[in-house]
Amino acid sequence: GFQKEQQTLAEKIRERSGGKEEFFAQKAELRAQLDEFSAKIDALMERKGDVNKAIGDKRQEGIDMKQQLNKMKKSIGYTSEQEIDERIASIEFKLW
């Protein structure tokens, strides 16, 4: 009776141990999937950073160009096409 009981208990222990191996295999598979997703997310975040930097650079470029245009307008001293035409006309008149 004692040996039979011991054998039954040994079988139960073996069954439960088998489940442990399955658990660890599944855990390793899920860890691999998680690592894969993390790598994809990291790559996308890096790309997002690059895109945002490019947008920021373009925005700054636009601001710089506007500032240059305003400086040029001030250095010319004329604010409209009409003023420029009038100045050309007065110069041409003087040349006659």
Backbone as a printed PyTorch tensor [residue, N CA C, xyz], in Angstrom:
tensor([[[  0.8150,  -1.2010,   0.0000],
         [  0.0000,   0.0000,   0.0000],
         [  0.8510,   1.2540,   0.0000]],

        [[  1.9360,   1.1960,   0.7760],
         [  2.7860,   2.3930,   0.8890],
         [  3.4630,   2.7100,  -0.4430]],

        [[  3.9840,   1.6860,  -1.1150],
         [  4.6490,   1.8940,  -2.4090],
         [  3.6690,   2.4170,  -3.4510]],

        [[  2.4540,   1.9090,  -3.4440],
         [  1.4320,   2.3360,  -4.4130],
         [  1.1030,   3.8170,  -4.1790]],

        [[  0.9540,   4.1960,  -2.9260],
         [  0.6610,   5.5960,  -2.5630],
         [  1.8090,   6.5060,  -3.0060]],

        [[  3.0320,   6.0330,  -2.7660],
         [  4.2200,   6.7920,  -3.1600],
         [  4.2580,   6.9650,  -4.6850]],

        [[  3.8930,   5.9030,  -5.4160],
         [  3.8860,   5.9330,  -6.8790],
         [  2.8270,   6.9260,  -7.3790]],

        [[  1.6560,   6.9100,  -6.7540],
         [  0.5680,   7.8310,  -7.1290],
         [  1.0100,   9.2730,  -6.9060]],

        [[  1.6240,   9.5230,  -5.7510],
         [  2.1130,  10.8750,  -5.4430],
         [  3.2030,  11.2870,  -6.4280]],

        [[  4.0900,  10.3940,  -6.7840],
         [  5.1640,  10.6780,  -7.7310],
         [  4.5810,  11.0510,  -9.0950]],

        [[  3.5170,  10.3410,  -9.5070],
         [  2.8610,  10.6520, -10.7890],
         [  2.2340,  12.0550, -10.7580]],

        [[  1.5640,  12.3610,  -9.6540],
         [  0.9560,  13.7030,  -9.5120],
         [  2.0200,  14.7990,  -9.6050]],

        [[  3.1280,  14.5790,  -8.9320],
         [  4.2350,  15.5460,  -8.9600],
         [  4.7400,  15.7160, -10.3860]],

        [[  4.8950,  14.5880, -11.1130],
         [  5.3660,  14.6420, -12.4960],
         [  4.3930,  15.4280, -13.3870]],

        [[  3.0760,  15.1930, -13.1930],
         [  2.0520,  15.9100, -13.9910],
         [  2.1740,  17.4230, -13.7720]],

        [[  2.2810,  17.7870, -12.5050],
         [  2.3600,  19.2220, -12.1990],
         [  3.6630,  19.8270, -12.7060]],

        [[  4.7450,  19.0790, -12.6700],
         [  6.0400,  19.5650, -13.1720],
         [  5.9740,  19.7760, -14.6760]],

        [[  5.2750,  18.9050, -15.3720],
         [  5.1080,  19.0350, -16.8170],
         [  4.4280,  20.3490, -17.1640]],

        [[  3.4590,  20.7390, -16.4000],
         [  2.7730,  22.0130, -16.6110],
         [  3.7160,  23.1890, -16.4320]],

        [[  4.6910,  23.0230, -15.5560],
         [  5.6610,  24.0760, -15.2950],
         [  6.4960,  24.3480, -16.5540]],

        [[  6.9090,  23.2650, -17.2180],
         [  7.6980,  23.4280, -18.4430],
         [  6.8990,  24.1730, -19.5130]],

        [[  5.6170,  23.7950, -19.6390],
         [  4.7340,  24.4850, -20.5980],
         [  4.6380,  25.9670, -20.2520]],

        [[  4.4610,  26.2470, -18.9680],
         [  4.3460,  27.6250, -18.5060],
         [  5.5890,  28.4350, -18.8890]],

        [[  6.7720,  27.8530, -18.6270],
         [  8.0100,  28.5770, -18.9390],
         [  8.2080,  28.7420, -20.4490]],

        [[  7.7880,  27.7400, -21.2260],
         [  7.8940,  27.8460, -22.6860],
         [  6.9830,  28.9740, -23.1900]],

        [[  5.7690,  29.0170, -22.6560],
         [  4.8200,  30.0600, -23.0500],
         [  5.3190,  31.4360, -22.6070]],

        [[  5.8700,  31.4760, -21.4080],
         [  6.4060,  32.7360, -20.8830],
         [  7.5380,  33.2410, -21.7780]],

        [[  8.4300,  32.3280, -22.2150],
         [  9.5320,  32.7120, -23.0900],
         [  9.0100,  33.2130, -24.4390]],

        [[  7.9680,  32.5650, -24.9520],
         [  7.3710,  32.9810, -26.2360],
         [  6.7770,  34.3810, -26.1170]],

        [[  6.0500,  34.6170, -25.0360],
         [  5.4500,  35.9380, -24.8200],
         [  6.5270,  37.0020, -24.6420]],

        [[  7.6210,  36.6680, -23.9570],
         [  8.7320,  37.6020, -23.7640],
         [  9.3430,  37.9690, -25.1160]],

        [[  9.4830,  36.9600, -25.9980],
         [ 10.0370,  37.2130, -27.3360],
         [  9.1210,  38.1510, -28.1240]],

        [[  7.8080,  37.9140, -28.0310],
         [  6.8490,  38.8000, -28.7190],
         [  6.9400,  40.2070, -28.1640]],

        [[  7.0260,  40.3280, -26.8450],
         [  7.1180,  41.6370, -26.2030],
         [  8.3760,  42.3760, -26.6630]],

        [[  9.5060,  41.6450, -26.7290],
         [ 10.7600,  42.2530, -27.1960],
         [ 10.6260,  42.7420, -28.6340]],

        [[  9.9570,  41.9290, -29.4650],
         [  9.7660,  42.2950, -30.8750],
         [  8.9300,  43.5820, -30.9810]],

        [[  7.8280,  43.6300, -30.2220],
         [  6.9740,  44.8240, -30.2490],
         [  7.7090,  46.0470, -29.7150]],

        [[  8.5010,  45.8510, -28.6670],
         [  9.2700,  46.9690, -28.1030],
         [ 10.2440,  47.5220, -29.1370]],

        [[ 10.8950,  46.6230, -29.8820],
         [ 11.8350,  47.0620, -30.9130],
         [ 11.1060,  47.8490, -32.0010]],

        [[  9.9120,  47.3670, -32.3940],
         [  9.1300,  48.0790, -33.4230],
         [  8.7110,  49.4600, -32.9240]],

        [[  8.2770,  49.5260, -31.6730],
         [  7.8660,  50.8090, -31.0860],
         [  9.0480,  51.7680, -31.0430]],

        [[ 10.2250,  51.2620, -30.6240],
         [ 11.4310,  52.1020, -30.5650],
         [ 11.7590,  52.6660, -31.9440]],

        [[ 11.6700,  51.8070, -32.9870],
         [ 11.9660,  52.2490, -34.3500],
         [ 10.9770,  53.3280, -34.7890]],

        [[  9.7000,  53.1300, -34.4780],
         [  8.6800,  54.1230, -34.8530],
         [  8.8810,  55.4350, -34.1010]],

        [[  9.2460,  55.3560, -32.8230],
         [  9.4720,  56.5720, -32.0370],
         [ 10.6750,  57.3440, -32.5910]],

        [[ 11.6940,  56.6110, -33.0230],
         [ 12.8670,  57.2620, -33.6050],
         [ 12.4730,  57.9680, -34.9050]],

        [[ 11.6490,  57.2810, -35.7150],
         [ 11.1870,  57.8800, -36.9710],
         [ 10.3390,  59.1250, -36.6940]],

        [[  9.4740,  59.0160, -35.6800],
         [  8.6340,  60.1600, -35.2920],
         [  9.5190,  61.3450, -34.8940]],

        [[ 10.5790,  61.0630, -34.1370],
         [ 11.5120,  62.1210, -33.7340],
         [ 12.1630,  62.7780, -34.9360]],

        [[ 12.5690,  61.9550, -35.9190],
         [ 13.1850,  62.4940, -37.1350],
         [ 12.2050,  63.3930, -37.8920]],

        [[ 10.9500,  62.9140, -37.9980],
         [  9.9270,  63.6950, -38.7180],
         [  9.6680,  65.0210, -38.0030]],

        [[  9.5330,  64.9580, -36.6860],
         [  9.2890,  66.1900, -35.9100],
         [ 10.4520,  67.1690, -36.0450]],

        [[ 11.6800,  66.6490, -36.0810],
         [ 12.8530,  67.5050, -36.2430],
         [ 12.8210,  68.1620, -37.6240]],

        [[ 12.4790,  67.3730, -38.6460],
         [ 12.4000,  67.9200, -40.0030],
         [ 11.3390,  69.0230, -40.0810]],

        [[ 10.1930,  68.7900, -39.4310],
         [  9.1260,  69.8020, -39.4130],
         [  9.6190,  71.0640, -38.7110]],

        [[ 10.2900,  70.8780, -37.5810],
         [ 10.8330,  72.0250, -36.8340],
         [ 11.8460,  72.7970, -37.6660]],

        [[ 12.7210,  72.0560, -38.3850],
         [ 13.7220,  72.7020, -39.2420],
         [ 13.0440,  73.5220, -40.3370]],

        [[ 12.0210,  72.9480, -40.9660],
         [ 11.3030,  73.6560, -42.0450],
         [ 10.6100,  74.9060, -41.4950]],

        [[ 10.0080,  74.7620, -40.3270],
         [  9.3230,  75.9020, -39.7010],
         [ 10.3280,  77.0210, -39.4420]],

        [[ 11.4970,  76.6580, -38.9000],
         [ 12.5380,  77.6440, -38.6090],
         [ 13.0260,  78.2830, -39.9040]],

        [[ 13.1720,  77.4590, -40.9470],
         [ 13.6060,  77.9740, -42.2510],
         [ 12.6040,  79.0240, -42.7590]],

        [[ 11.3110,  78.7450, -42.6060],
         [ 10.2740,  79.6980, -43.0110],
         [ 10.3640,  80.9970, -42.2290]],

        [[ 10.5850,  80.8850, -40.9170],
         [ 10.7200,  82.0770, -40.0640],
         [ 11.9270,  82.8990, -40.5100]],

        [[ 13.0650,  82.2140, -40.7640],
         [ 14.2820,  82.9060, -41.1990],
         [ 14.0600,  83.6280, -42.5270]],

        [[ 13.3780,  82.9430, -43.4550],
         [ 13.1340,  83.5590, -44.7740],
         [ 12.2510,  84.8050, -44.6440]],

        [[ 11.2380,  84.7220, -43.7620],
         [ 10.3710,  85.8900, -43.5360],
         [ 11.1740,  87.0610, -42.9880]],

        [[ 12.0730,  86.7530, -42.0400],
         [ 12.9020,  87.8030, -41.4450],
         [ 13.8170,  88.4310, -42.5010]],

        [[ 14.3990,  87.5940, -43.3660],
         [ 15.2550,  88.1130, -44.4350],
         [ 14.4530,  89.0160, -45.3700]],

        [[ 13.2430,  88.5820, -45.6990],
         [ 12.3830,  89.3850, -46.5880],
         [ 12.0830,  90.7410, -45.9630]],

        [[ 11.7530,  90.7260, -44.6700],
         [ 11.4550,  91.9860, -43.9870],
         [ 12.6770,  92.9070, -43.9490]],

        [[ 13.8760,  92.3300, -43.7240],
         [ 15.1060,  93.1310, -43.7390],
         [ 15.3180,  93.7510, -45.1220]],

        [[ 15.0970,  92.9410, -46.1690],
         [ 15.2820,  93.4420, -47.5380],
         [ 14.3020,  94.5770, -47.8350]],

        [[ 13.0500,  94.3900, -47.3950],
         [ 12.0400,  95.4370, -47.6100],
         [ 12.4820,  96.7390, -46.9400]],

        [[ 12.9980,  96.6280, -45.7050],
         [ 13.4380,  97.8240, -44.9840],
         [ 14.6300,  98.4670, -45.6710]],

        [[ 15.5670,  97.6310, -46.1580],
         [ 16.7570,  98.1960, -46.7930],
         [ 16.4020,  98.8750, -48.1200]],

        [[ 15.3870,  98.3720, -48.7950],
         [ 14.9500,  98.9950, -50.0550],
         [ 14.2490, 100.3270, -49.7550]],

        [[ 13.4700, 100.3280, -48.6850],
         [ 12.8000, 101.5620, -48.2890],
         [ 11.4510, 101.7750, -48.9630]],

        [[ 11.0880, 100.8930, -49.8730],
         [  9.7890, 101.0180, -50.5550],
         [  8.8990,  99.8810, -50.0950]],

        [[  7.6490, 100.2390, -49.8390],
         [  6.7470,  99.2150, -49.2980],
         [  5.7720,  98.6950, -50.3480]],

        [[  5.6460,  99.3650, -51.4810],
         [  4.6930,  98.8910, -52.4940],
         [  5.3010,  98.9990, -53.8950]],

        [[  4.7090,  98.2950, -54.8170],
         [  5.1440,  98.3190, -56.2100],
         [  4.9540,  99.7290, -56.7900]],

        [[  3.9040, 100.3730, -56.3540],
         [  3.6060, 101.7250, -56.8440],
         [  4.7230, 102.7040, -56.4670]],

        [[  5.1950, 102.6290, -55.2260],
         [  6.2910, 103.5040, -54.7860],
         [  7.5470, 103.2650, -55.6220]],

        [[  7.8260, 101.9820, -55.8990],
         [  9.0000, 101.6490, -56.7220],
         [  8.8380, 102.2340, -58.1250]],

        [[  7.6440, 102.0710, -58.7120],
         [  7.3770, 102.6130, -60.0630],
         [  7.5460, 104.1310, -60.0920]],

        [[  7.0420, 104.7900, -59.0340],
         [  7.1630, 106.2520, -58.9710],
         [  8.6390, 106.6580, -58.8860]],

        [[  9.4270, 105.9150, -58.1010],
         [ 10.8570, 106.2230, -57.9780],
         [ 11.5610, 106.0370, -59.3170]],

        [[ 11.2430, 104.9350, -60.0180],
         [ 11.8380, 104.6950, -61.3480],
         [ 11.4640, 105.8310, -62.2910]],

        [[ 10.2120, 106.2680, -62.2310],
         [  9.7480, 107.3540, -63.0930],
         [ 10.5180, 108.6620, -62.8070]],

        [[ 10.7410, 108.9330, -61.5020],
         [ 11.4590, 110.1780, -61.1590],
         [ 12.9140, 110.1090, -61.5980]],

        [[ 13.5360, 108.9200, -61.4900],
         [ 14.9190, 108.7420, -61.9580],
         [ 14.9860, 108.9270, -63.4780]],

        [[ 14.0390, 108.2950, -64.1690],
         [ 14.0110, 108.3900, -65.6350],
         [ 13.8070, 109.8470, -66.0680]],

        [[ 12.9580, 110.5540, -65.3050],
         [ 12.6890, 111.9550, -65.6310],
         [ 13.9660, 112.7870, -65.4970]],

        [[ 14.7290, 112.5020, -64.4190],
         [ 15.9840, 113.2170, -64.1990],
         [ 16.9900, 112.9280, -65.3000]],

        [[ 16.9610, 111.7140, -65.8160],
         [ 17.9030, 111.3090, -66.8740],
         [ 17.6230, 112.0420, -68.1910]],

        [[ 16.4510, 112.5080, -68.4150],
         [ 16.1250, 113.2170, -69.6660],
         [ 16.7810, 114.5250, -69.6570]]])
